[in-house]
Amino acid sequence: MFYLIGGAMQMKNHILRVLFGLNKRVYYLLLLLTFGGLFYIGVNTSPVIVFVFSVCTISLLFSIYLTSWVLAKDEGPPEMSEISDAIRDGAEGFFRTQYGTISKMAILLAFVILGIYLFRNTTPQQEAAGLERSTLAFITVISFLLGALCSGIAGYVGMWVSVRANVRVSSAARRSAREALQVATRAGGFSAIIVVGMAVIGVAVLYASFYVYLGVDKPNSMKLTELPLLLVGYGFGASFVALFAQLGGGIFTKAADVGADLVGKVEQGIPEDDPRNPAVIADLVGDNVGDCAARGADLFESIAAEVISAMILGGTMAKRCKIEDPSGFILFPLVVHSFDLIVSACGILSIRGTRDSSLMSPVEDPMAILQKGYSITIFLAVIAFAGSTRWLLYSDQAPTAWLHFALCGLVGIITAYLFVRITQYYTDYKYEPVRTLALSSCTGHGTNIIAGVSLGLESTALPVLVITVAIISAFWLGRTSGLVESDGTPTGGLFGTAVATMGMLSTAAYVLTMDMFGPIADNAGGIVEMSQQPESVREITDLLDAVGNTTKATTKGFAIGSAALASFLLFSAYMDEVSAYAHQPLTQVDIAIPEVFLGGLLGSMLIFLFSAWACSAVGRTAQEVVKEVRRQFIDRPGIMTYQEKPDYARCVAIVASASLREMIKPGALAVVSPIFIGVSFKILGQYTDQPLLGAKVVASMLMFATVSGILMALFLNTAGGAWDNAKKYIESGALGGKGSDAHKAAVTGDTVGDPFKDTAGPSLHVLIKMLATITLVMAPMFL
């Protein structure tokens, strides 16, 4: 096995060397042939697929325009470029090592999946279509590897643009705040467009390829409604890479941040991002690998999982309702996210480099400008969503069904907006919660921690109420759509919640743009501080950085909301898949059965154990950073007087090696646990004469883990973001400003919140969806 993995890695490296050595004309010819092949299979599949390919191609060209626009900006004086180059080298070096490790694990898991699928059961529909186990096994493995590859590319794109845009934002800040805001937004927009476009085109390519290769809907072949089940490997591959990317990047960024703050700010009393701090470059590298690369992989995985689960549910509903042409219900998610690329591009372009002359205030609020772009995006998304439902979801059986589903989409869009606003309320220092938290810092470190924990716990209430209303509203709008099964039973409820999830993610590209804005602005502030630019420039980047903290927090709120809805869909898809493979219906899970209840308890335990391991990984790595920074200050006393230069590379190397080591344990827990639980209770069910016990226990585990994970992620994300901005609020001059006792207490709170908001919290977004996708892929093992 390991020889095979080593051979695969050597082959990959050889292919990369060949590709990098090609002439540009050969590249253009390969691109032309690739796009020609895509449109050929698109024409042979559906006009809708051709539309999706066309929009994704135009979006690629738009992202190239954004890149060239950003890279055309100047990099400022040489001292800025020198710092930026150090950040870029550190980020790219860590990325290569991290993704090399992840790719080896992915290849190993691909062989495991291949072995499982070669000996698994098949559905009656697959048997009728004459599909062999070997064919299905290779299809699943190819889907898994393509999902993993695309997720890795999405992460790389996020990191690539951020390490090149940071210095240009710093340079633009020397001229105006509005120009710096525009450069950071367009850089984030490039990454967002690529991530969403790749998620859409990846699923579309797989769908069209399998459609043509398997001869779908031809006599004695697979039915169109069964095709989406073959795509689940893609979602699992995306989740697998995203989880380890988020864990590794999150541990890196927060260990470096905590180590830099504890010794630099608290012990030595030097400012944030001061060039005398040996861990400052590691901290800035972490912003790129933890926030940009990991978040790109995270949102890519969210969209892929949501699209595939909605396609499965759309096909299932169309089959039950005996809709003559089910392609509209199956391909609807791809069209929604194609329009997402268009409307988000309009929102990105709405942010200009010159301020509105009608504004009277001397200082513009960057958050208000970004919110204006978001409002434009939402307005256009509502129009596009309504048009998409009329185009694809109209049926003669229920002429008004499309209107019901359009309203489901509107529910999702409103839910996304409310999540963004609620998270902003709890994490922006313009509002009472963060100011109250900052005030608690005046009485010491302990009261700051107590106030932050209570704020995080309180912040779970409103989002849960919003999710509750959204799911119930969407379910009943779908159920009353007029679509009925052959026996007259109303259906469409689950598809209604799927459409609401699509509505929530219909502005995902713009939301990811706001998220990418945060770490780029943070890096820009670090470059300005380290290159010792005038205080007026630092004030601009500090303002952008504070807004970036809020946009990162709001994006995490958006991500957990969409994860909640997507996990509900994936849970339903899992029940449908088990029913298909077991040849008997599984429509409900009875937690009054002791074994099933224990499955739920184990699922909840998994969330807490995973979070504990993620936070402790940051703590252990931060301890190594603290020891190294202290050693350098002792061994090199000239650092504090600028007579000696710190060894930045040493800190980067320590954090990189430790984070790669620490990400394995919680990641392995997440991958192995559902498989172990499902197989164990399957064996128990065979001995106690309880059919489907393994599948039912896994369903219970999935249900409880999703509920616990949503609440835990909301708490961790919001508490961490609030602690961070309470510190920023004091640093702006409030309550004694920098260096005061209140500031020192706020730094402690921020240190505690760092692993909450940037390691454990974001990793839980991926975990709850990965649990769902891994159970979808491994379902045959539990029967």
C-alpha distance (Angstrom), angle and dihedral (degrees) to the residues before:
residue distance angle dihedral
M1 . . .
F2 3.81 . .
Y3 3.81 90.6 .
L4 3.80 88.1 55.4
I5 3.82 91.2 50.0
G6 3.81 91.4 48.3
G7 3.80 90.3 49.5
A8 3.81 91.3 49.4
M9 3.82 91.4 50.8
Q10 3.83 91.8 49.0
M11 3.80 90.1 49.6
K12 3.82 90.0 49.9
N13 3.81 91.7 51.6
H14 3.82 91.3 47.7
I15 3.82 91.4 50.9
L16 3.82 90.8 49.4
R17 3.81 91.5 50.9
V18 3.81 90.1 51.4
L19 3.81 92.8 47.8
F20 3.81 94.0 48.9
G21 3.80 89.7 50.7
L22 3.81 95.4 55.6
N23 3.80 124.6 111.5
K24 3.83 117.5 -108.1
R25 3.80 91.7 -115.3
V26 3.80 89.6 56.6
Y27 3.82 88.8 52.0
Y28 3.80 91.0 52.5
L29 3.82 90.8 47.9
L30 3.83 91.2 50.0
L31 3.82 90.7 48.6
L32 3.79 91.0 49.3
L33 3.81 92.0 49.8
T34 3.82 91.0 46.3
F35 3.78 94.3 51.9
G36 3.81 90.3 42.5
G37 3.80 89.8 54.1
L38 3.80 91.5 47.5
F39 3.78 93.6 52.1
Y40 3.81 90.5 45.7
I41 3.80 93.0 57.4
G42 3.81 88.6 40.3
V43 3.80 92.0 56.7
N44 3.81 89.2 49.1
T45 3.80 91.8 50.4
S46 3.81 111.9 40.4
P47 3.83 141.0 -40.4
V48 3.81 86.1 -119.0
I49 3.81 90.6 62.0
V50 3.82 89.2 50.6
F51 3.81 88.6 53.0
V52 3.82 90.9 50.0
F53 3.82 92.3 48.6
S54 3.82 90.3 48.3
V55 3.81 94.3 51.4
C56 3.82 92.0 46.2
T57 3.81 90.7 50.5
I58 3.82 91.7 50.5
S59 3.81 89.3 47.2
L60 3.81 89.9 53.1
L61 3.80 89.3 54.1
F62 3.82 89.9 47.9
S63 3.82 90.9 51.8
I64 3.82 89.5 51.1
Y65 3.83 88.1 53.3
L66 3.82 90.6 51.3
T67 3.82 90.9 49.0
S68 3.79 94.1 50.2
W69 3.83 90.1 46.6
V70 3.81 92.8 52.1
L71 3.82 95.4 42.5
A72 3.82 90.4 50.0
K73 3.82 88.8 66.6
D74 3.81 116.3 96.8
E75 3.81 122.5 -102.3
G76 3.79 95.4 -137.8
P77 3.82 125.2 -131.2
P78 3.84 121.9 -9.7
E79 3.81 94.0 -101.6
M80 3.82 89.5 61.7
S81 3.81 92.3 49.4
E82 3.81 91.4 49.3
I83 3.81 92.1 55.8
S84 3.81 92.0 43.7
D85 3.82 91.0 51.6
A86 3.83 90.6 53.2
I87 3.82 90.5 51.1
R88 3.80 91.6 47.5
D89 3.82 93.9 49.4
G90 3.81 91.7 48.9
A91 3.80 94.2 47.2
E92 3.80 95.7 46.2
G93 3.81 92.4 45.2
F94 3.81 92.5 51.9
F95 3.80 91.6 44.0
R96 3.80 92.6 54.2
T97 3.80 92.2 49.2
Q98 3.81 95.0 43.2
Y99 3.78 95.7 47.8
G100 3.79 90.9 43.4
T101 3.82 87.7 59.1
I102 3.83 92.4 44.5
S103 3.82 92.5 48.7
K104 3.82 91.2 54.4
M105 3.81 90.6 51.9
A106 3.82 90.6 46.5
I107 3.81 92.2 52.5
L108 3.82 90.6 48.6
L109 3.81 90.5 50.4
A110 3.82 90.3 47.6
F111 3.82 89.5 60.2
V112 3.82 89.5 49.3
I113 3.83 91.1 51.5
L114 3.80 90.1 47.7
G115 3.81 91.1 53.4
I116 3.82 92.8 47.8
Y117 3.80 94.5 48.9
L118 3.80 93.5 47.5
F119 3.81 88.8 63.6
R120 3.80 102.6 32.2
N121 3.79 132.5 108.2
T122 3.79 122.0 -96.1
T123 3.79 129.7 -140.9
P124 3.84 120.1 -108.5
Q125 3.82 88.6 -113.7
Q126 3.81 91.8 54.7
E127 3.80 90.9 47.5
A128 3.81 90.7 50.1
A129 3.81 90.1 51.0
G130 3.80 90.2 53.2
L131 3.81 94.8 -119.2
E132 3.79 112.1 161.4
R133 3.79 123.5 -141.1
S134 3.80 91.6 -117.0
T135 3.82 91.0 55.5
L136 3.80 92.3 50.4
A137 3.81 90.9 45.0
F138 3.79 93.5 54.5
I139 3.82 91.7 43.2
T140 3.82 90.5 54.6
V141 3.81 93.3 45.9
I142 3.82 91.9 48.6
S143 3.81 89.8 49.2
F144 3.80 91.2 49.1
L145 3.81 94.2 49.4
L146 3.82 92.8 45.2
G147 3.81 90.5 50.5
A148 3.80 90.4 49.3
L149 3.82 92.1 47.4
C150 3.81 94.2 48.5
S151 3.81 91.2 46.5
G152 3.81 89.6 52.5
I153 3.81 91.4 49.1
A154 3.82 89.8 49.2
G155 3.80 89.5 54.0
Y156 3.80 92.8 46.3
V157 3.81 92.1 50.8
G158 3.81 90.3 52.9
M159 3.79 91.5 52.1
W160 3.84 95.3 40.4
V161 3.79 95.0 58.1
S162 3.81 96.4 40.7
V163 3.83 95.1 55.4
R164 3.80 89.8 52.0
A165 3.80 99.3 40.3
N166 3.83 97.8 48.9
V167 3.81 95.8 75.2
R168 3.80 91.7 44.1
V169 3.81 90.4 53.9
S170 3.83 88.4 50.1
S171 3.78 90.3 51.4
A172 3.82 92.7 46.3
A173 3.84 89.6 51.7
R174 3.81 88.0 64.6
R175 3.81 87.4 65.8
S176 3.82 106.0 34.2
A177 3.80 142.9 -24.4
R178 3.81 91.8 -126.6
E179 3.82 93.2 56.3
A180 3.80 91.2 47.9
L181 3.81 89.2 50.5
Q182 3.81 91.6 50.6
V183 3.82 94.1 49.0
A184 3.83 92.2 48.9
T185 3.82 91.9 46.6
R186 3.79 94.9 49.0
A187 3.80 91.4 46.7
G188 3.80 89.4 52.2
G189 3.81 89.3 44.8
F190 3.79 91.6 57.2
S191 3.79 91.1 55.7
A192 3.82 93.2 43.8
I193 3.81 94.5 51.0
I194 3.80 91.5 49.0
V195 3.83 93.1 47.8
V196 3.81 95.6 49.2
G197 3.81 92.8 39.7
M198 3.80 91.9 52.1
A199 3.81 92.4 48.4
V200 3.81 90.7 52.5
I201 3.79 98.6 41.9
G202 3.83 91.9 44.3
V203 3.82 92.8 58.2
A204 3.82 91.3 40.1
V205 3.82 92.8 52.2
L206 3.80 92.3 49.2
Y207 3.81 92.1 46.7
A208 3.82 93.8 48.5
S209 3.82 93.8 43.0
F210 3.80 93.2 51.0
Y211 3.81 90.1 44.0
V212 3.81 92.0 56.2
Y213 3.83 97.0 36.5
L214 3.82 95.5 48.7
G215 3.81 95.1 39.7
V216 3.81 91.5 -126.6
D217 3.83 117.7 -151.9
K218 3.78 92.6 12.8
P219 3.83 119.1 122.7
N220 3.83 113.0 -69.7
S221 3.81 92.2 5.4
M222 3.78 137.6 106.1
K223 3.79 118.8 -61.7
L224 3.79 118.5 -119.6
T225 3.82 92.2 -120.0
E226 3.85 90.2 61.2
L227 3.81 95.5 51.8
P228 3.86 98.6 83.3
L229 3.84 90.4 62.5
L230 3.81 87.8 68.0
L231 3.82 90.7 61.9
V232 3.83 98.0 63.7
G233 3.82 91.7 96.3
Y234 3.82 89.2 63.8
G235 3.80 91.7 58.2
F236 3.80 91.9 46.6
G237 3.82 91.9 50.7
A238 3.80 90.6 50.8
S239 3.83 91.8 47.8
F240 3.80 93.3 47.0
V241 3.81 94.3 54.2
A242 3.81 93.4 39.8
L243 3.81 92.2 53.9
F244 3.79 95.0 53.4
A245 3.83 92.0 39.7
Q246 3.81 90.1 53.0
L247 3.80 93.5 45.0
G248 3.80 96.4 46.0
G249 3.80 94.8 40.9
G250 3.81 92.5 43.3
I251 3.80 93.2 50.8
F252 3.82 90.5 47.3
T253 3.79 97.0 49.5
K254 3.79 97.8 43.2
A255 3.79 97.4 41.3
A256 3.80 89.2 53.7
D257 3.81 91.8 43.8
V258 3.82 94.3 48.7
G259 3.80 92.7 45.4
A260 3.81 92.5 48.3
D261 3.81 93.4 47.7
L262 3.81 98.4 44.7
V263 3.79 95.5 52.2
G264 3.81 100.8 26.7
K265 3.79 103.2 41.0
V266 3.80 103.3 23.9
E267 3.82 103.6 33.0
Q268 3.82 103.4 27.7
G269 3.81 98.3 27.2
I270 3.81 95.0 -134.9
P271 3.83 122.7 143.6
E272 3.79 125.5 -96.6
D273 3.82 113.5 -81.6
D274 3.82 91.1 13.5
P275 3.86 109.7 166.1
R276 3.85 89.3 -130.5
N277 3.81 91.2 67.3
P278 3.84 108.9 95.1
A279 3.84 91.3 -152.2
V280 3.80 96.7 51.7
I281 3.83 96.3 96.1
A282 3.82 90.4 47.4
D283 3.82 88.0 51.8
L284 3.82 92.0 51.8
V285 3.82 91.8 45.0
G286 3.81 87.6 52.7
D287 3.81 91.7 57.7
N288 3.81 88.3 61.8
V289 3.80 101.0 42.4
G290 3.81 95.4 36.6
D291 3.78 105.1 36.7
C292 3.82 104.9 24.0
A293 3.81 105.2 31.6
A294 3.80 96.1 34.8
R295 3.81 95.2 44.2
G296 3.81 91.0 49.6
A297 3.82 90.1 54.4
D298 3.83 89.7 43.8
L299 3.82 96.2 54.8
F300 3.80 91.6 40.4
E301 3.79 88.1 56.7
S302 3.83 91.7 46.3
I303 3.79 92.8 55.0
A304 3.82 94.1 42.9
A305 3.83 92.6 50.4
E306 3.81 93.0 45.6
V307 3.82 93.9 47.5
I308 3.81 94.3 48.8
S309 3.81 95.1 45.4
A310 3.82 91.2 47.7
M311 3.83 90.5 49.2
I312 3.83 89.9 51.7
L313 3.82 92.4 49.1
G314 3.82 91.9 44.0
G315 3.81 91.0 52.6
T316 3.82 92.1 46.2
M317 3.80 92.5 50.6
A318 3.81 93.3 45.8
K319 3.82 89.9 51.8
R320 3.81 93.3 49.6
C321 3.80 92.1 47.4
K322 3.82 91.2 44.8
I323 3.81 91.7 -128.9
E324 3.79 108.2 -175.1
D325 3.83 96.3 -136.4
P326 3.83 110.1 27.5
S327 3.82 95.0 173.5
G328 3.82 93.1 96.7
F329 3.81 93.0 57.2
I330 3.81 91.5 45.7
L331 3.82 98.1 45.4
F332 3.81 96.3 39.1
P333 3.87 94.0 97.0
L334 3.81 91.4 55.6
V335 3.80 91.5 52.2
V336 3.82 92.7 48.3
H337 3.79 91.7 54.7
S338 3.80 91.3 44.1
F339 3.81 87.7 59.0
D340 3.82 87.5 45.2
L341 3.81 87.7 64.3
I342 3.82 91.1 51.9
V343 3.82 98.7 45.9
S344 3.81 93.3 42.6
A345 3.81 90.2 51.6
C346 3.81 87.9 55.5
G347 3.82 90.0 50.3
I348 3.82 91.8 49.7
L349 3.81 92.5 49.7
S350 3.82 91.1 48.8
I351 3.83 89.7 72.0
R352 3.78 105.8 84.9
G353 3.78 133.1 -168.7
T354 3.81 96.7 -121.3
R355 3.79 124.7 65.5
D356 3.79 124.9 -114.7
S357 3.82 108.0 -93.7
S358 3.82 90.9 -146.7
L359 3.83 91.6 67.0
M360 3.81 113.9 102.0
S361 3.84 100.3 -170.1
P362 3.85 115.2 97.8
V363 3.85 92.8 -136.6
E364 3.79 122.8 46.4
D365 3.79 120.5 -141.8
P366 3.85 106.5 -123.2
M367 3.81 90.1 -158.4
A368 3.81 90.7 58.4
I369 3.82 90.0 52.2
L370 3.81 92.4 50.0
Q371 3.83 90.5 45.8
K372 3.82 89.6 52.9
G373 3.81 89.5 54.9
Y374 3.82 89.0 47.6
S375 3.81 90.9 51.7
I376 3.82 90.7 52.4
T377 3.81 89.9 49.2
I378 3.83 92.1 49.9
F379 3.82 92.4 48.7
L380 3.80 91.9 52.0
A381 3.82 91.2 43.0
V382 3.83 91.4 57.0
I383 3.82 90.8 53.5
A384 3.82 93.0 45.0
F385 3.81 92.1 47.1
A386 3.79 93.2 51.5
G387 3.81 90.5 49.5
S388 3.81 91.9 48.1
T389 3.81 93.5 52.2
R390 3.82 92.0 49.5
W391 3.81 90.4 48.0
L392 3.81 99.9 46.5
L393 3.82 109.0 16.8
Y394 3.80 100.5 49.0
S395 3.81 111.9 117.4
D396 3.80 131.2 178.4
Q397 3.81 88.1 -139.2
A398 3.82 90.1 63.6
P399 3.81 111.3 14.1
T400 3.82 94.1 -174.5
A401 3.83 96.5 45.1
W402 3.81 91.9 97.7
L403 3.80 90.3 59.0
H404 3.81 91.3 53.0
F405 3.80 90.3 50.4
A406 3.82 90.7 47.0
L407 3.80 87.4 56.3
C408 3.83 88.9 49.3
G409 3.80 87.5 55.7
L410 3.80 90.0 49.3
V411 3.82 88.5 53.0
G412 3.81 88.8 54.4
I413 3.82 93.5 47.9
I414 3.82 91.0 49.7
T415 3.81 89.3 47.6
A416 3.81 91.0 53.8
Y417 3.81 91.3 49.1
L418 3.81 92.2 48.7
F419 3.81 91.8 49.0
V420 3.79 90.8 52.5
R421 3.82 92.3 48.1
I422 3.83 94.7 44.9
T423 3.79 92.2 50.2
Q424 3.80 90.4 46.1
Y425 3.82 90.0 52.4
Y426 3.80 92.3 53.7
T427 3.83 97.3 41.8
D428 3.84 107.9 32.3
Y429 3.80 115.1 89.9
K430 3.80 90.7 -140.2
Y431 3.81 87.3 77.4
E432 3.81 133.0 68.7
P433 3.85 102.4 -107.3
V434 3.83 95.7 62.1
R435 3.81 92.9 40.1
T436 3.80 89.7 52.1
L437 3.81 88.6 49.8
A438 3.80 90.3 50.3
L439 3.82 90.2 49.6
S440 3.82 89.9 54.1
S441 3.83 87.7 60.8
C442 3.81 89.0 69.0
T443 3.81 90.2 72.4
G444 3.79 97.0 48.4
H445 3.78 148.1 -81.1
G446 3.81 96.0 -64.4
T447 3.80 96.0 54.6
N448 3.80 89.7 48.4
I449 3.82 90.8 55.2
I450 3.82 92.6 46.1
A451 3.82 92.0 49.4
G452 3.82 92.1 47.3
V453 3.81 94.0 50.0
S454 3.82 92.0 47.7
L455 3.83 91.1 48.1
G456 3.81 90.5 51.9
L457 3.80 92.5 48.7
E458 3.80 92.2 48.1
S459 3.81 92.0 48.6
T460 3.82 91.5 66.6
A461 3.82 93.5 68.7
L462 3.81 103.8 69.9
P463 3.84 96.1 43.3
V464 3.82 91.1 50.5
L465 3.81 90.8 50.5
V466 3.82 89.6 49.8
I467 3.83 91.8 49.5
T468 3.82 89.9 48.1
V469 3.79 93.7 52.7
A470 3.81 91.6 42.9
I471 3.82 96.0 52.4
I472 3.81 94.5 44.3
S473 3.82 93.2 45.5
A474 3.81 94.0 47.0
F475 3.80 93.1 44.4
W476 3.80 94.2 53.0
L477 3.80 94.3 41.4
G478 3.81 87.2 54.8
R479 3.79 93.8 43.3
T480 3.83 92.3 52.6
S481 3.81 93.1 46.7
G482 3.81 92.0 106.3
L483 3.80 95.9 -111.1
V484 3.81 110.3 131.3
E485 3.78 137.0 177.2
S486 3.80 122.0 -114.3
D487 3.82 90.8 -88.9
G488 3.82 92.2 52.2
T489 3.82 96.8 -102.8
P490 3.83 111.0 146.9
T491 3.78 113.0 -115.1
G492 3.77 136.3 172.8
G493 3.81 97.4 84.5
L494 3.79 96.1 114.1
F495 3.79 91.5 41.7
G496 3.81 87.3 52.5
T497 3.82 89.8 58.8
A498 3.81 88.1 46.8
V499 3.81 90.0 54.5
A500 3.83 89.9 48.4
T501 3.81 89.0 53.7
M502 3.79 89.1 51.1
G503 3.80 88.6 50.4
M504 3.79 90.6 51.9
L505 3.81 90.9 51.5
S506 3.82 94.6 40.4
T507 3.82 89.6 99.8
A508 3.82 95.0 38.7
A509 3.82 94.7 122.8
Y510 3.81 92.8 57.3
V511 3.81 92.5 44.0
L512 3.82 89.7 51.9
T513 3.81 88.1 49.0
M514 3.81 89.1 58.1
D515 3.79 89.7 47.4
M516 3.81 94.2 51.2
F517 3.80 88.3 48.4
G518 3.83 89.3 67.3
P519 3.84 102.3 62.2
I520 3.82 91.9 37.1
A521 3.83 89.7 55.5
D522 3.83 90.1 44.5
N523 3.81 90.9 53.0
A524 3.80 90.9 46.5
G525 3.81 89.8 55.0
G526 3.80 90.5 50.2
I527 3.80 92.2 51.0
V528 3.83 91.0 48.9
E529 3.83 91.5 50.3
M530 3.81 94.9 45.0
S531 3.81 93.5 47.0
Q532 3.84 88.7 48.9
Q533 3.79 97.6 -125.3
P534 3.84 121.3 177.4
E535 3.81 117.8 -70.5
S536 3.83 91.0 -113.0
V537 3.82 90.2 63.0
R538 3.80 91.8 47.9
E539 3.82 89.6 51.5
I540 3.81 89.6 57.8
T541 3.80 94.2 48.5
D542 3.85 90.6 44.5
L543 3.81 88.9 55.3
L544 3.81 91.3 48.6
D545 3.82 90.6 45.5
A546 3.83 92.3 53.2
V547 3.80 90.1 49.9
G548 3.80 88.4 46.3
N549 3.81 90.1 56.7
T550 3.80 88.9 54.4
T551 3.82 94.2 46.5
K552 3.81 90.2 49.5
A553 3.80 90.1 50.9
T554 3.82 93.2 46.7
T555 3.80 90.5 49.1
K556 3.79 90.1 52.6
G557 3.81 88.9 51.3
F558 3.80 89.0 49.9
A559 3.82 90.5 47.3
I560 3.81 94.7 51.6
G561 3.82 91.3 46.5
S562 3.78 91.8 52.2
A563 3.82 89.7 43.3
A564 3.81 89.5 55.0
L565 3.80 93.0 53.2
A566 3.82 93.5 39.9
S567 3.82 91.2 50.5
F568 3.79 89.9 52.5
L569 3.81 88.4 54.6
L570 3.80 93.0 45.8
F571 3.81 90.0 50.0
S572 3.82 89.6 54.4
A573 3.81 90.4 46.3
Y574 3.82 89.3 51.8
M575 3.84 90.8 53.6
D576 3.82 90.1 49.8
E577 3.81 92.2 48.9
V578 3.82 93.7 49.1
S579 3.81 89.3 50.4
A580 3.80 90.3 51.8
Y581 3.82 95.3 48.9
A582 3.82 96.3 39.3
H583 3.83 93.0 48.8
Q584 3.81 88.9 -133.0
P585 3.81 131.9 84.3
L586 3.81 121.8 -94.7
T587 3.80 104.9 -173.2
Q588 3.80 103.1 147.7
V589 3.80 141.1 23.8
D590 3.82 118.3 -137.6
I591 3.82 109.8 -148.2
A592 3.84 89.8 -173.1
I593 3.83 85.6 80.1
P594 3.85 104.3 92.5
E595 3.81 95.5 -135.3
V596 3.81 92.0 49.2
F597 3.81 91.3 49.0
L598 3.80 89.8 50.7
G599 3.80 88.9 52.9
G600 3.81 88.6 57.4
L601 3.79 91.4 47.7
L602 3.81 90.5 51.3
G603 3.82 90.0 49.6
S604 3.81 91.9 54.6
M605 3.81 90.8 45.2
L606 3.80 89.7 52.5
I607 3.82 91.0 59.9
F608 3.80 93.8 51.8
L609 3.81 94.4 43.4
F610 3.80 92.2 47.6
S611 3.83 91.2 49.6
A612 3.81 90.9 48.0
W613 3.79 93.0 51.1
A614 3.82 92.0 46.5
C615 3.84 92.4 51.4
S616 3.80 94.1 43.5
A617 3.82 89.2 50.3
V618 3.81 88.6 58.3
G619 3.81 90.3 46.9
R620 3.79 94.6 51.4
T621 3.81 93.2 46.0
A622 3.81 91.5 45.9
Q623 3.81 89.6 54.1
E624 3.80 89.4 58.7
V625 3.82 90.2 49.9
V626 3.82 92.4 48.4
K627 3.82 91.7 51.5
E628 3.82 91.6 48.8
V629 3.83 94.4 48.0
R630 3.80 91.9 47.5
R631 3.82 89.9 48.9
Q632 3.79 91.9 52.9
F633 3.80 93.0 49.2
I634 3.84 89.8 51.2
D635 3.83 97.4 42.2
R636 3.80 94.1 41.6
P637 3.82 108.5 39.0
G638 3.80 89.6 168.2
I639 3.81 90.2 72.4
M640 3.82 92.2 81.3
T641 3.83 91.8 52.7
Y642 3.85 93.9 44.3
Q643 3.83 90.2 -113.8
E644 3.81 92.8 115.3
K645 3.79 129.8 38.9
P646 3.83 119.5 -130.1
D647 3.80 120.2 -118.7
Y648 3.81 97.6 -112.5
A649 3.81 94.5 170.6
R650 3.81 91.9 60.0
C651 3.82 91.7 59.6
V652 3.81 92.0 45.8
A653 3.81 90.7 51.9
I654 3.83 92.8 48.6
V655 3.81 93.6 49.9
A656 3.81 93.4 44.0
S657 3.80 96.2 52.0
A658 3.80 93.6 42.4
S659 3.81 95.3 48.1
L660 3.81 92.5 49.7
R661 3.80 89.4 51.0
E662 3.80 94.7 45.5
M663 3.84 97.2 48.0
I664 3.82 93.2 65.7
K665 3.82 98.8 68.8
P666 3.86 100.8 54.2
G667 3.81 90.9 36.2
A668 3.80 92.8 53.2
L669 3.82 89.4 47.7
A670 3.81 90.2 56.7
V671 3.82 94.8 47.6
V672 3.82 99.5 41.1
S673 3.84 100.8 39.6
P674 3.84 100.6 71.2
I675 3.81 91.9 44.1
F676 3.81 92.9 48.5
I677 3.83 93.0 46.2
G678 3.81 93.4 47.0
V679 3.81 95.6 47.8
S680 3.84 93.8 43.3
F681 3.79 94.5 52.6
K682 3.81 90.9 41.8
I683 3.82 88.4 60.2
L684 3.81 90.3 45.0
G685 3.81 89.6 51.0
Q686 3.80 91.1 53.3
Y687 3.82 91.1 54.4
T688 3.83 94.7 44.2
D689 3.82 95.8 42.2
Q690 3.83 94.6 -115.1
P691 3.82 108.5 139.7
L692 3.83 117.1 -149.7
L693 3.84 91.0 12.1
G694 3.81 92.0 135.2
A695 3.81 92.3 51.3
K696 3.82 92.1 45.9
V697 3.82 93.7 49.1
V698 3.81 90.5 49.4
A699 3.83 89.4 49.7
S700 3.81 89.5 52.5
M701 3.80 91.4 46.9
L702 3.80 89.6 50.4
M703 3.81 92.7 49.0
F704 3.82 96.3 49.1
A705 3.81 93.8 40.6
T706 3.80 90.2 52.9
V707 3.82 93.3 51.0
S708 3.82 93.7 44.5
G709 3.80 91.8 43.1
I710 3.80 93.9 52.5
L711 3.80 92.7 51.4
M712 3.80 94.3 42.9
A713 3.82 92.8 48.1
L714 3.82 92.1 48.6
F715 3.81 90.0 51.3
L716 3.81 95.5 46.0
N717 3.81 96.4 43.7
T718 3.80 96.8 46.4
A719 3.82 97.5 41.3
G720 3.82 91.1 49.3
G721 3.80 93.6 47.0
A722 3.82 92.1 47.2
W723 3.83 92.5 50.6
D724 3.81 90.2 50.0
N725 3.80 94.7 50.7
A726 3.82 93.0 42.6
K727 3.81 85.3 60.8
K728 3.83 90.5 46.9
Y729 3.81 89.9 50.2
I730 3.81 91.7 54.7
E731 3.82 90.6 44.4
S732 3.81 88.6 55.9
G733 3.83 87.5 67.9
A734 3.80 102.9 -86.7
L735 3.83 124.1 131.1
G736 3.80 94.6 8.0
G737 3.81 98.5 -38.4
K738 3.80 127.9 -131.8
G739 3.79 116.4 -0.4
S740 3.82 95.5 20.3
D741 3.80 123.8 124.9
A742 3.81 88.8 -108.3
H743 3.80 89.3 54.5
K744 3.81 92.3 51.4
A745 3.82 90.4 51.8
A746 3.81 90.1 47.6
V747 3.82 90.1 51.9
T748 3.82 88.3 54.9
G749 3.80 90.5 51.5
D750 3.80 90.8 47.8
T751 3.82 89.7 50.4
V752 3.81 91.3 52.9
G753 3.80 90.7 46.4
D754 3.80 95.9 49.5
P755 3.84 97.6 81.7
F756 3.82 88.6 38.9
K757 3.80 97.4 58.3
D758 3.80 102.5 28.9
T759 3.80 106.0 32.0
A760 3.82 117.7 20.0
G761 3.83 98.1 26.4
P762 3.84 98.8 50.6
S763 3.81 90.9 39.9
L764 3.81 89.1 58.0
H765 3.84 89.8 58.2
V766 3.78 88.0 60.5
L767 3.81 95.1 37.7
I768 3.80 97.3 59.1
K769 3.81 91.3 49.0
M770 3.79 93.1 43.2
L771 3.80 90.4 52.9
A772 3.80 87.4 55.3
T773 3.81 95.6 46.8
I774 3.81 94.4 44.3
T775 3.82 90.2 52.5
L776 3.81 89.2 49.7
V777 3.81 91.4 52.9
M778 3.81 96.0 40.2
A779 3.84 96.9 40.0
P780 3.85 93.6 112.7
M781 3.83 89.1 62.2
F782 3.80 91.5 61.9
L783 3.83 96.5 54.7
